Amino acid sequence: MARELWDDEYCSRWFADYLPAGHLAVPEDLITTSLSLVAPASRYVTGRSVVVDGGVLSGDSWVEKHGRRSAYP
């Protein structure tokens, strides 16, 4: 079901424009976060939630700030 959504050019571009990161996630976006959690430098990190969402939960008012709503009907 999600594949059909992301394969649709209009839908994927619309969503990417609303992400503060400006693009949909690619595997590298998740791999770097995963590697940082398994690195020896993070051995003291416990019970942590890491949100990898392109900035959606950042709390920034990105829709109004960037005026991206006007690009789509």
N, CA, C and O atoms as a CHARMM CRD file, in Angstrom:
* protein
*
  292
    1    1 MET  N      0.80900  -1.18500   0.00000 PROA 1      0.00000
    2    1 MET  CA     0.00000   0.00000   0.00000 PROA 1      0.00000
    3    1 MET  C      0.86000   1.26000   0.00000 PROA 1      0.00000
    4    1 MET  O      0.58500   2.18800  -0.76100 PROA 1      0.00000
    5    2 ALA  N      1.87400   1.31000   0.82200 PROA 2      0.00000
    6    2 ALA  CA     2.74900   2.48200   0.85600 PROA 2      0.00000
    7    2 ALA  C      3.52400   2.62300  -0.45000 PROA 2      0.00000
    8    2 ALA  O      3.78800   3.73900  -0.89700 PROA 2      0.00000
    9    3 ARG  N      3.88800   1.50600  -1.05900 PROA 3      0.00000
   10    3 ARG  CA     4.63300   1.54300  -2.32400 PROA 3      0.00000
   11    3 ARG  C      3.85300   2.31300  -3.38700 PROA 3      0.00000
   12    3 ARG  O      4.42400   3.11100  -4.13100 PROA 3      0.00000
   13    4 GLU  N      2.54400   2.06800  -3.45300 PROA 4      0.00000
   14    4 GLU  CA     1.71500   2.77500  -4.43100 PROA 4      0.00000
   15    4 GLU  C      1.71900   4.28100  -4.16800 PROA 4      0.00000
   16    4 GLU  O      1.72500   5.07900  -5.10500 PROA 4      0.00000
   17    5 LEU  N      1.71500   4.66100  -2.90300 PROA 5      0.00000
   18    5 LEU  CA     1.72300   6.07600  -2.54300 PROA 5      0.00000
   19    5 LEU  C      3.03400   6.73900  -2.95700 PROA 5      0.00000
   20    5 LEU  O      3.02500   7.81100  -3.56300 PROA 5      0.00000
   21    6 TRP  N      4.15100   6.11000  -2.63600 PROA 6      0.00000
   22    6 TRP  CA     5.44900   6.72500  -2.93600 PROA 6      0.00000
   23    6 TRP  C      5.78000   6.64200  -4.41800 PROA 6      0.00000
   24    6 TRP  O      6.53300   7.47200  -4.92500 PROA 6      0.00000
   25    7 ASP  N      5.23000   5.65200  -5.12400 PROA 7      0.00000
   26    7 ASP  CA     5.46600   5.56800  -6.56400 PROA 7      0.00000
   27    7 ASP  C      4.69600   6.62300  -7.34300 PROA 7      0.00000
   28    7 ASP  O      5.04700   6.93300  -8.48200 PROA 7      0.00000
   29    8 ASP  N      3.65300   7.17600  -6.74200 PROA 8      0.00000
   30    8 ASP  CA     2.89000   8.24000  -7.38300 PROA 8      0.00000
   31    8 ASP  C      3.70400   9.53600  -7.26100 PROA 8      0.00000
   32    8 ASP  O      3.94400  10.01600  -6.15300 PROA 8      0.00000
   33    9 GLU  N      4.12200  10.09100  -8.38400 PROA 9      0.00000
   34    9 GLU  CA     5.00200  11.27000  -8.39000 PROA 9      0.00000
   35    9 GLU  C      4.39300  12.45500  -7.63400 PROA 9      0.00000
   36    9 GLU  O      5.08500  13.11600  -6.86000 PROA 9      0.00000
   37   10 TYR  N      3.12100  12.72100  -7.85100 PROA 10     0.00000
   38   10 TYR  CA     2.46700  13.84900  -7.18700 PROA 10     0.00000
   39   10 TYR  C      2.46500  13.66400  -5.67000 PROA 10     0.00000
   40   10 TYR  O      2.82200  14.58400  -4.93400 PROA 10     0.00000
   41   11 CYS  N      2.06600  12.48000  -5.19900 PROA 11     0.00000
   42   11 CYS  CA     1.98700  12.21900  -3.75800 PROA 11     0.00000
   43   11 CYS  C      3.35500  12.26700  -3.08800 PROA 11     0.00000
   44   11 CYS  O      3.50300  12.86100  -2.01900 PROA 11     0.00000
   45   12 SER  N      4.33600  11.65600  -3.69900 PROA 12     0.00000
   46   12 SER  CA     5.66300  11.64000  -3.07900 PROA 12     0.00000
   47   12 SER  C      6.27600  13.03700  -3.04600 PROA 12     0.00000
   48   12 SER  O      6.92100  13.39900  -2.06200 PROA 12     0.00000
   49   13 ARG  N      6.08800  13.81900  -4.09200 PROA 13     0.00000
   50   13 ARG  CA     6.61600  15.18900  -4.12300 PROA 13     0.00000
   51   13 ARG  C      5.89400  16.07700  -3.10600 PROA 13     0.00000
   52   13 ARG  O      6.51200  16.90000  -2.43100 PROA 13     0.00000
   53   14 TRP  N      4.56400  15.89200  -3.00900 PROA 14     0.00000
   54   14 TRP  CA     3.77600  16.65500  -2.04700 PROA 14     0.00000
   55   14 TRP  C      4.27600  16.40900  -0.63300 PROA 14     0.00000
   56   14 TRP  O      4.49700  17.35300   0.12500 PROA 14     0.00000
   57   15 PHE  N      4.45500  15.14100  -0.27900 PROA 15     0.00000
   58   15 PHE  CA     4.89700  14.82300   1.07300 PROA 15     0.00000
   59   15 PHE  C      6.32300  15.30800   1.31900 PROA 15     0.00000
   60   15 PHE  O      6.61700  15.85000   2.38400 PROA 15     0.00000
   61   16 ALA  N      7.19700  15.11900   0.35500 PROA 16     0.00000
   62   16 ALA  CA     8.58300  15.56700   0.51100 PROA 16     0.00000
   63   16 ALA  C      8.64600  17.07700   0.72400 PROA 16     0.00000
   64   16 ALA  O      9.47000  17.56000   1.50100 PROA 16     0.00000
   65   17 ASP  N      7.79100  17.81500   0.04700 PROA 17     0.00000
   66   17 ASP  CA     7.78300  19.26800   0.20300 PROA 17     0.00000
   67   17 ASP  C      7.32700  19.69600   1.59100 PROA 17     0.00000
   68   17 ASP  O      7.68400  20.78200   2.04700 PROA 17     0.00000
   69   18 TYR  N      6.55300  18.87000   2.26400 PROA 18     0.00000
   70   18 TYR  CA     6.09400  19.19700   3.60000 PROA 18     0.00000
   71   18 TYR  C      7.06400  18.75600   4.69100 PROA 18     0.00000
   72   18 TYR  O      6.90600  19.14500   5.84800 PROA 18     0.00000
   73   19 LEU  N      8.05100  17.96100   4.34700 PROA 19     0.00000
   74   19 LEU  CA     9.05200  17.55100   5.32200 PROA 19     0.00000
   75   19 LEU  C     10.09000  18.65100   5.47600 PROA 19     0.00000
   76   19 LEU  O     10.57100  19.17900   4.47200 PROA 19     0.00000
   77   20 PRO  N     10.44900  19.01100   6.69600 PROA 20     0.00000
   78   20 PRO  CA    11.50500  20.00200   6.87600 PROA 20     0.00000
   79   20 PRO  C     12.81700  19.59700   6.19300 PROA 20     0.00000
   80   20 PRO  O     13.57100  20.45800   5.74100 PROA 20     0.00000
   81   21 ALA  N     13.08900  18.29300   6.11900 PROA 21     0.00000
   82   21 ALA  CA    14.30400  17.82300   5.44200 PROA 21     0.00000
   83   21 ALA  C     14.23000  18.04700   3.94200 PROA 21     0.00000
   84   21 ALA  O     15.26100  18.12000   3.27400 PROA 21     0.00000
   85   22 GLY  N     13.01500  18.15600   3.40300 PROA 22     0.00000
   86   22 GLY  CA    12.84100  18.43200   1.98300 PROA 22     0.00000
   87   22 GLY  C     12.90100  17.22900   1.06300 PROA 22     0.00000
   88   22 GLY  O     12.83400  17.37800  -0.15700 PROA 22     0.00000
   89   23 HSD  N     13.02500  16.03400   1.63300 PROA 23     0.00000
   90   23 HSD  CA    13.05900  14.82700   0.80400 PROA 23     0.00000
   91   23 HSD  C     12.57900  13.63200   1.62100 PROA 23     0.00000
   92   23 HSD  O     12.63000  13.64200   2.85100 PROA 23     0.00000
   93   24 LEU  N     12.11400  12.60900   0.91800 PROA 24     0.00000
   94   24 LEU  CA    11.73700  11.37000   1.58100 PROA 24     0.00000
   95   24 LEU  C     12.99600  10.64600   2.02600 PROA 24     0.00000
   96   24 LEU  O     14.06300  10.83100   1.44200 PROA 24     0.00000
   97   25 ALA  N     12.87500   9.84000   3.03900 PROA 25     0.00000
   98   25 ALA  CA    14.03200   9.10800   3.56400 PROA 25     0.00000
   99   25 ALA  C     14.58400   8.12300   2.55000 PROA 25     0.00000
  100   25 ALA  O     13.84800   7.50500   1.78100 PROA 25     0.00000
  101   26 VAL  N     15.88000   7.99900   2.57300 PROA 26     0.00000
  102   26 VAL  CA    16.58600   6.98700   1.79200 PROA 26     0.00000
  103   26 VAL  C     17.31100   6.09300   2.78700 PROA 26     0.00000
  104   26 VAL  O     17.51000   6.50300   3.93000 PROA 26     0.00000
  105   27 PRO  N     17.71100   4.89700   2.40000 PROA 27     0.00000
  106   27 PRO  CA    18.36100   3.99100   3.35900 PROA 27     0.00000
  107   27 PRO  C     19.51800   4.61900   4.13700 PROA 27     0.00000
  108   27 PRO  O     19.70900   4.30800   5.31300 PROA 27     0.00000
  109   28 GLU  N     20.27600   5.48300   3.50700 PROA 28     0.00000
  110   28 GLU  CA    21.41100   6.10900   4.18500 PROA 28     0.00000
  111   28 GLU  C     20.96800   6.94200   5.39300 PROA 28     0.00000
  112   28 GLU  O     21.70800   7.06400   6.36900 PROA 28     0.00000
  113   29 ASP  N     19.76100   7.51400   5.32400 PROA 29     0.00000
  114   29 ASP  CA    19.25300   8.30400   6.44300 PROA 29     0.00000
  115   29 ASP  C     19.06000   7.43300   7.68100 PROA 29     0.00000
  116   29 ASP  O     19.23600   7.90600   8.80400 PROA 29     0.00000
  117   30 LEU  N     18.70800   6.18900   7.48800 PROA 30     0.00000
  118   30 LEU  CA    18.48400   5.28000   8.61200 PROA 30     0.00000
  119   30 LEU  C     19.76800   4.57000   9.02600 PROA 30     0.00000
  120   30 LEU  O     19.97600   4.30100  10.20900 PROA 30     0.00000
  121   31 ILE  N     20.61300   4.27300   8.07200 PROA 31     0.00000
  122   31 ILE  CA    21.85500   3.54700   8.36300 PROA 31     0.00000
  123   31 ILE  C     22.77500   4.35300   9.26000 PROA 31     0.00000
  124   31 ILE  O     23.34800   3.80800  10.20400 PROA 31     0.00000
  125   32 THR  N     22.92800   5.64100   8.98400 PROA 32     0.00000
  126   32 THR  CA    23.83900   6.44900   9.80700 PROA 32     0.00000
  127   32 THR  C     23.35500   6.53500  11.25300 PROA 32     0.00000
  128   32 THR  O     24.16700   6.52500  12.17700 PROA 32     0.00000
  129   33 THR  N     22.05000   6.61800  11.45500 PROA 33     0.00000
  130   33 THR  CA    21.51600   6.63500  12.81500 PROA 33     0.00000
  131   33 THR  C     21.76200   5.29900  13.50100 PROA 33     0.00000
  132   33 THR  O     22.16800   5.26000  14.66200 PROA 33     0.00000
  133   34 SER  N     21.51900   4.21400  12.79100 PROA 34     0.00000
  134   34 SER  CA    21.74800   2.88000  13.35700 PROA 34     0.00000
  135   34 SER  C     23.21000   2.67900  13.71700 PROA 34     0.00000
  136   34 SER  O     23.51900   2.14700  14.78300 PROA 34     0.00000
  137   35 LEU  N     24.10500   3.09600  12.84500 PROA 35     0.00000
  138   35 LEU  CA    25.54100   2.93900  13.11900 PROA 35     0.00000
  139   35 LEU  C     25.97700   3.74300  14.33700 PROA 35     0.00000
  140   35 LEU  O     26.82800   3.30000  15.10800 PROA 35     0.00000
  141   36 SER  N     25.39900   4.91300  14.50600 PROA 36     0.00000
  142   36 SER  CA    25.78800   5.71200  15.67300 PROA 36     0.00000
  143   36 SER  C     25.34200   5.04300  16.97600 PROA 36     0.00000
  144   36 SER  O     25.99700   5.19100  18.00800 PROA 36     0.00000
  145   37 LEU  N     24.23700   4.31100  16.92700 PROA 37     0.00000
  146   37 LEU  CA    23.75800   3.64500  18.13500 PROA 37     0.00000
  147   37 LEU  C     24.54800   2.38800  18.48500 PROA 37     0.00000
  148   37 LEU  O     24.58800   1.98400  19.64700 PROA 37     0.00000
  149   38 VAL  N     25.17000   1.77300  17.49800 PROA 38     0.00000
  150   38 VAL  CA    25.95400   0.56700  17.78500 PROA 38     0.00000
  151   38 VAL  C     27.44700   0.86900  17.92000 PROA 38     0.00000
  152   38 VAL  O     28.24200  -0.03500  18.17400 PROA 38     0.00000
  153   39 ALA  N     27.82200   2.11600  17.75400 PROA 39     0.00000
  154   39 ALA  CA    29.23200   2.49800  17.87500 PROA 39     0.00000
  155   39 ALA  C     29.67500   2.42700  19.33600 PROA 39     0.00000
  156   39 ALA  O     28.86900   2.64100  20.24200 PROA 39     0.00000
  157   40 PRO  N     30.94300   2.12900  19.56300 PROA 40     0.00000
  158   40 PRO  CA    31.45500   2.07000  20.93700 PROA 40     0.00000
  159   40 PRO  C     31.22500   3.37200  21.71800 PROA 40     0.00000
  160   40 PRO  O     31.05800   3.33200  22.93700 PROA 40     0.00000
  161   41 ALA  N     31.21400   4.49400  21.04900 PROA 41     0.00000
  162   41 ALA  CA    31.01900   5.77900  21.72600 PROA 41     0.00000
  163   41 ALA  C     29.63400   5.90800  22.35400 PROA 41     0.00000
  164   41 ALA  O     29.43900   6.74800  23.23200 PROA 41     0.00000
  165   42 SER  N     28.67400   5.09900  21.92600 PROA 42     0.00000
  166   42 SER  CA    27.32800   5.18800  22.49100 PROA 42     0.00000
  167   42 SER  C     27.04200   4.05400  23.46500 PROA 42     0.00000
  168   42 SER  O     25.87900   3.76900  23.75000 PROA 42     0.00000
  169   43 ARG  N     28.05800   3.41700  23.97000 PROA 43     0.00000
  170   43 ARG  CA    27.84400   2.26500  24.83800 PROA 43     0.00000
  171   43 ARG  C     27.11800   2.61500  26.13800 PROA 43     0.00000
  172   43 ARG  O     26.56300   1.72800  26.78600 PROA 43     0.00000
  173   44 TYR  N     27.11300   3.87800  26.52500 PROA 44     0.00000
  174   44 TYR  CA    26.44800   4.28600  27.76600 PROA 44     0.00000
  175   44 TYR  C     25.02000   4.75600  27.52100 PROA 44     0.00000
  176   44 TYR  O     24.31900   5.11800  28.46600 PROA 44     0.00000
  177   45 VAL  N     24.58600   4.75400  26.27900 PROA 45     0.00000
  178   45 VAL  CA    23.22300   5.15900  25.93900 PROA 45     0.00000
  179   45 VAL  C     22.28800   3.99000  26.19400 PROA 45     0.00000
  180   45 VAL  O     22.46900   2.90500  25.63900 PROA 45     0.00000
  181   46 THR  N     21.28700   4.21700  27.03700 PROA 46     0.00000
  182   46 THR  CA    20.30200   3.17700  27.32300 PROA 46     0.00000
  183   46 THR  C     18.90500   3.78400  27.30500 PROA 46     0.00000
  184   46 THR  O     18.72100   4.94900  27.65600 PROA 46     0.00000
  185   47 GLY  N     17.93700   2.99600  26.89800 PROA 47     0.00000
  186   47 GLY  CA    16.55400   3.42200  26.94700 PROA 47     0.00000
  187   47 GLY  C     16.24900   4.69200  26.18400 PROA 47     0.00000
  188   47 GLY  O     15.46300   5.51800  26.64800 PROA 47     0.00000
  189   48 ARG  N     16.84000   4.85800  25.05300 PROA 48     0.00000
  190   48 ARG  CA    16.66700   6.08400  24.27200 PROA 48     0.00000
  191   48 ARG  C     15.81700   5.82700  23.04300 PROA 48     0.00000
  192   48 ARG  O     15.98300   4.80600  22.37400 PROA 48     0.00000
  193   49 SER  N     14.89800   6.75300  22.73500 PROA 49     0.00000
  194   49 SER  CA    14.12800   6.69400  21.49700 PROA 49     0.00000
  195   49 SER  C     14.72200   7.71800  20.53500 PROA 49     0.00000
  196   49 SER  O     14.88000   8.88800  20.88100 PROA 49     0.00000
  197   50 VAL  N     15.04000   7.28300  19.36300 PROA 50     0.00000
  198   50 VAL  CA    15.58500   8.17500  18.34700 PROA 50     0.00000
  199   50 VAL  C     14.57100   8.24800  17.21500 PROA 50     0.00000
  200   50 VAL  O     14.26600   7.24100  16.57500 PROA 50     0.00000
  201   51 VAL  N     14.06000   9.42800  16.97900 PROA 51     0.00000
  202   51 VAL  CA    13.06400   9.62500  15.93500 PROA 51     0.00000
  203   51 VAL  C     13.77000  10.05900  14.65200 PROA 51     0.00000
  204   51 VAL  O     14.45900  11.07900  14.62200 PROA 51     0.00000
  205   52 VAL  N     13.58900   9.27800  13.60900 PROA 52     0.00000
  206   52 VAL  CA    14.16300   9.59500  12.30200 PROA 52     0.00000
  207   52 VAL  C     12.97600   9.86200  11.38400 PROA 52     0.00000
  208   52 VAL  O     12.45500   8.95300  10.73700 PROA 52     0.00000
  209   53 ASP  N     12.55500  11.13800  11.33900 PROA 53     0.00000
  210   53 ASP  CA    11.33700  11.48000  10.60600 PROA 53     0.00000
  211   53 ASP  C     11.48700  12.69200   9.69300 PROA 53     0.00000
  212   53 ASP  O     10.48800  13.25200   9.24200 PROA 53     0.00000
  213   54 GLY  N     12.69100  13.09500   9.42300 PROA 54     0.00000
  214   54 GLY  CA    12.89500  14.23500   8.52600 PROA 54     0.00000
  215   54 GLY  C     12.51900  15.56700   9.14200 PROA 54     0.00000
  216   54 GLY  O     12.43800  16.57400   8.43900 PROA 54     0.00000
  217   55 GLY  N     12.29000  15.58700  10.44000 PROA 55     0.00000
  218   55 GLY  CA    11.98400  16.82400  11.13700 PROA 55     0.00000
  219   55 GLY  C     10.51200  17.06300  11.41700 PROA 55     0.00000
  220   55 GLY  O     10.14900  18.13000  11.91000 PROA 55     0.00000
  221   56 VAL  N      9.65300  16.09500  11.11400 PROA 56     0.00000
  222   56 VAL  CA     8.21600  16.27500  11.29600 PROA 56     0.00000
  223   56 VAL  C      7.87400  16.59900  12.75300 PROA 56     0.00000
  224   56 VAL  O      7.04500  17.47200  13.00900 PROA 56     0.00000
  225   57 LEU  N      8.48900  15.92000  13.69400 PROA 57     0.00000
  226   57 LEU  CA     8.18200  16.13500  15.10900 PROA 57     0.00000
  227   57 LEU  C      9.04700  17.21100  15.76400 PROA 57     0.00000
  228   57 LEU  O      9.07100  17.32000  16.99000 PROA 57     0.00000
  229   58 SER  N      9.74900  17.99700  14.96900 PROA 58     0.00000
  230   58 SER  CA    10.65700  18.99600  15.53200 PROA 58     0.00000
  231   58 SER  C      9.93000  20.14300  16.20900 PROA 58     0.00000
  232   58 SER  O     10.51900  20.86600  17.01100 PROA 58     0.00000
  233   59 GLY  N      8.64700  20.31500  15.89100 PROA 59     0.00000
  234   59 GLY  CA     7.89300  21.39100  16.50400 PROA 59     0.00000
  235   59 GLY  C      7.97500  22.69100  15.73300 PROA 59     0.00000
  236   59 GLY  O      7.31600  23.66600  16.09600 PROA 59     0.00000
  237   60 ASP  N      8.75700  22.72700  14.69200 PROA 60     0.00000
  238   60 ASP  CA     8.88000  23.92900  13.87200 PROA 60     0.00000
  239   60 ASP  C      7.62400  24.09000  13.03000 PROA 60     0.00000
  240   60 ASP  O      7.07300  23.09800  12.55400 PROA 60     0.00000
  241   61 SER  N      7.17200  25.28700  12.84200 PROA 61     0.00000
  242   61 SER  CA     6.00300  25.54600  12.00200 PROA 61     0.00000
  243   61 SER  C      6.45500  25.63400  10.55700 PROA 61     0.00000
  244   61 SER  O      6.45200  26.71300   9.96400 PROA 61     0.00000
  245   62 TRP  N      6.83700  24.51700   9.99700 PROA 62     0.00000
  246   62 TRP  CA     7.45800  24.50600   8.67700 PROA 62     0.00000
  247   62 TRP  C      6.49400  24.76400   7.54400 PROA 62     0.00000
  248   62 TRP  O      6.91300  25.23400   6.48600 PROA 62     0.00000
  249   63 VAL  N      5.21300  24.47600   7.72400 PROA 63     0.00000
  250   63 VAL  CA     4.26100  24.72000   6.63900 PROA 63     0.00000
  251   63 VAL  C      4.14100  26.22100   6.39300 PROA 63     0.00000
  252   63 VAL  O      4.27000  26.67700   5.25700 PROA 63     0.00000
  253   64 GLU  N      3.89600  26.99100   7.45500 PROA 64     0.00000
  254   64 GLU  CA     3.77100  28.42400   7.29200 PROA 64     0.00000
  255   64 GLU  C      5.12200  29.07500   7.01400 PROA 64     0.00000
  256   64 GLU  O      5.21600  30.00200   6.21000 PROA 64     0.00000
  257   65 LYS  N      6.15200  28.59300   7.67200 PROA 65     0.00000
  258   65 LYS  CA     7.47700  29.18400   7.54500 PROA 65     0.00000
  259   65 LYS  C      7.99300  29.12500   6.11600 PROA 65     0.00000
  260   65 LYS  O      8.59700  30.08400   5.63400 PROA 65     0.00000
  261   66 HSD  N      7.76400  28.02300   5.44400 PROA 66     0.00000
  262   66 HSD  CA     8.29000  27.84700   4.10200 PROA 66     0.00000
  263   66 HSD  C      7.25300  28.08400   3.01600 PROA 66     0.00000
  264   66 HSD  O      7.57900  28.04900   1.82900 PROA 66     0.00000
  265   67 GLY  N      6.01800  28.32500   3.40700 PROA 67     0.00000
  266   67 GLY  CA     4.97200  28.60400   2.44200 PROA 67     0.00000
  267   67 GLY  C      4.75300  27.50600   1.43000 PROA 67     0.00000
  268   67 GLY  O      4.44200  27.77900   0.27100 PROA 67     0.00000
  269   68 ARG  N      4.91100  26.27900   1.84900 PROA 68     0.00000
  270   68 ARG  CA     4.84000  25.16600   0.90200 PROA 68     0.00000
  271   68 ARG  C      3.41300  24.78900   0.53100 PROA 68     0.00000
  272   68 ARG  O      3.21800  24.09400  -0.46600 PROA 68     0.00000
  273   69 ARG  N      2.41500  25.21100   1.28400 PROA 69     0.00000
  274   69 ARG  CA     1.03600  24.84900   0.97000 PROA 69     0.00000
  275   69 ARG  C      0.60100  25.38600  -0.37900 PROA 69     0.00000
  276   69 ARG  O     -0.20100  24.74800  -1.06000 PROA 69     0.00000
  277   70 SER  N      1.10600  26.53500  -0.78100 PROA 70     0.00000
  278   70 SER  CA     0.64900  27.16900  -2.01500 PROA 70     0.00000
  279   70 SER  C      1.04800  26.41200  -3.27000 PROA 70     0.00000
  280   70 SER  O      0.50600  26.68500  -4.34100 PROA 70     0.00000
  281   71 ALA  N      1.96900  25.48000  -3.17400 PROA 71     0.00000
  282   71 ALA  CA     2.44100  24.74900  -4.35100 PROA 71     0.00000
  283   71 ALA  C      1.44000  23.69600  -4.82900 PROA 71     0.00000
  284   71 ALA  O      1.54400  23.21200  -5.95600 PROA 71     0.00000
  285   72 TYR  N      0.47000  23.33800  -3.97900 PROA 72     0.00000
  286   72 TYR  CA    -0.44900  22.26300  -4.31800 PROA 72     0.00000
  287   72 TYR  C     -1.88500  22.68400  -4.08000 PROA 72     0.00000
  288   72 TYR  O     -2.16500  23.43200  -3.14300 PROA 72     0.00000
  289   73 PRO  N     -2.79100  22.22000  -4.90700 PROA 73     0.00000
  290   73 PRO  CA    -4.20400  22.58200  -4.72400 PROA 73     0.00000
  291   73 PRO  C     -4.81300  21.92700  -3.49600 PROA 73     0.00000
  292   73 PRO  O     -5.99200  22.13300  -3.20700 PROA 73     0.00000
